[in-house]
């Protein structure tokens, strides 16, 4: 099991419409938008941006 740091904001959970549990799908659109709901930002991209702000992205690169 991969240990990841705590998510900086509890409201920012990866609620992917495709139920991707370990990262974004291959269908992320230009600008980081969701393949299923084109008007929605991919939650995994949003999560990565937030983790990048606090320097905690290394674990995502290892998955």
C-alpha positions in Angstrom: 0.0 0.0 0.0 1.3 3.4 -0.9 1.5 6.0 1.9 0.6 9.5 0.8 0.7 12.7 2.8 -2.6 14.2 4.1 -4.6 16.1 1.5 -4.3 19.8 2.3 -8.1 20.5 2.3 -10.7 17.9 3.3 -13.2 19.3 0.8 -10.7 18.7 -2.0 -11.2 15.0 -2.5 -10.6 13.2 -5.8 -14.3 12.6 -6.7 -13.7 11.4 -10.2 -16.8 10.6 -12.2 -14.9 7.5 -13.5 -14.0 6.5 -10.0 -10.3 6.6 -10.7 -8.7 5.9 -7.3 -5.0 6.3 -8.1 -4.7 9.2 -10.5 -6.2 10.8 -13.6 -7.5 8.7 -16.5 -6.0 9.0 -19.9 -8.8 11.2 -21.1 -8.0 14.5 -19.3 -8.9 17.3 -21.8 -6.8 20.3 -22.6 -6.6 22.7 -19.7 -7.1 19.8 -17.2 -10.8 19.4 -17.8 -12.7 16.1 -17.2 -13.4 13.7 -20.0 -16.9 12.9 -18.7 -17.9 16.4 -17.7 -16.0 18.8 -20.0 -17.1 21.8 -17.9 -15.5 20.3 -14.7 -11.8 20.4 -13.8 -10.3 17.0 -13.3 -10.2 16.5 -9.5 -6.8 14.8 -9.8 -5.4 17.8 -11.6 -6.9 20.1 -9.0 -5.4 17.9 -6.2 -2.0 17.9 -7.9 -2.0 21.7 -8.1 -2.9 22.0 -4.4 -0.2 19.5 -3.4 2.3 21.3 -5.6 1.7 24.5 -3.6 3.0 22.7 -0.5 5.7 20.7 -2.1 4.0 17.3 -1.7 3.8 15.9 -5.3 6.5 13.3 -5.1 4.2 10.5 -4.0 1.9 11.1 -7.0 4.8 10.6 -9.4 5.6 7.1 -7.8 2.1 5.6 -8.2 
